[in-house]
Amino acid sequence: MNAKPLAVDSPPEKPMILVVDNTPGSQAWVQHLLEDLYEVQGAGTAEATWAAALSDSPPDLILLAAVLPDADGYAVCRKLKANAKTRDIPVIMLTADVGAVDDHMLFTVGASDYIAKPLSPPTVRARIKTHLALKGAADFLNDKYSFLQSEITARTREANAIQDGTIMAMALLAETRDADTGNHIRRTQLYVRALGWKLCNHPRFKTYLTVANITLLFKAAPLHDIGKVGVPDRILQKPGKLTPEEFEIMKTHTTLGRDAIAHAELELGTEVPFLTMAREIAYCHQEKWDGSGYPQGLVGDDIPIAARLMALADVYDALISRRIYRAAMSHAEAVKVIEHVKGKHFDPDVVDAFLEIHEQFNAIAMSYHDSDADLQKKADFLELSRASTPGELS
């Protein structure tokens, strides 16, 4: 039986050295000196240097004469370092007179080193070896950095997706207990974001409503009613007006929501801007501008900005949504109601912003309206839950 030939690894590619010198004899001398260790390519002009550096197989290092027939070598080096495709190629200047070398000029144009003529073979080989090793280390670190950056991006995207999914799951947990809410979460998210963008350049709001905070506002909005998980079914799902005693229990959803989020912050042991905003929204979105809201009776600017925007979005959506005990208002009717309580229930400037973009609210409501089928499915789910669960959540 014939034995298979042994596999032979292909030899590693030799680094490419570009020698730029308009003296043919110098090029030949350097090529002979380096050809056992490197691939050597020659160029005699700035134009040829530039073409070689930008080719599909650029050199790993350039030996560049300080004087060329069509350009100054320092100018060529400066141009190489100014281009993103060639700036990482080490350049060693070759100068005829060491006494005329201006160190400041060399490093200003970006050269890595220089060698004085007449060239010394040991010096040429040592300098090239040193700068190729430095370039190899830099390339390795750049590759590692790029890899780490891509990993960080991927992990951040994954963490954000997990966060968004968790937020929505928590919000839906509260929502599933109320047959009337439908797509309330998605609509109010979009309402508050629209208000945020409208007010982001307003003198009273621009410091707070940054791009980052508007993003957090959009994410935190679904948790505004998370505390309703702790409200008994007999109150939350009552098909009529609540008694004063029942309403007092309903009002506790703001405190329950705040406490749940505050507990999460305590467990984490560090301040998280998203949770801070979510806590403010959950606790304060029922406050009113004139101090008649709950649970604290805050007045005016004492109400957190995020909660002020959430309050208007929440009320608008409640007005245009059908309830067991009343029909939905039209968009025009809801706009009139909100305008009527400007400066009473809502921050006047927030209402003015709403009035300027109220058609956006209407478009959002139309895009995410609750169909009869959706509401029926929700009602059926609640009936099934009540039938299968003894007692009530309290």
ZIZI-V627546 format. One line per field, one symbol per residue. phi: phi as a letter, one per 30 degrees, with the letter a starting at -180 (. if undefined). A space follows every 50 residues. Layout:
phi = ???
//
This chain:
phi = .ddddddcddddddecccccadcedddddddddcddcbdbbcbcbddddd dddcddbdddabcbddbbdcadedddddddddcddbddddbcdcbdbddc dceddedddjddabbddddcedddddddeddddddddddddddddddddd ddddddddddddddddeddddddddddbdcdhceddddeddddddeddcd cdedbdddddedddddedddedcdceddecceedcdcddadddeddddde dddddddeddddddddddiadceddedddddddcdcdbedjcdbccidbh dddeeeddddeddddeddddcdbecaddddedddddddddceicdbeedd dededdbdddeddddddbdcdedddddddddddddddccdibdb
//
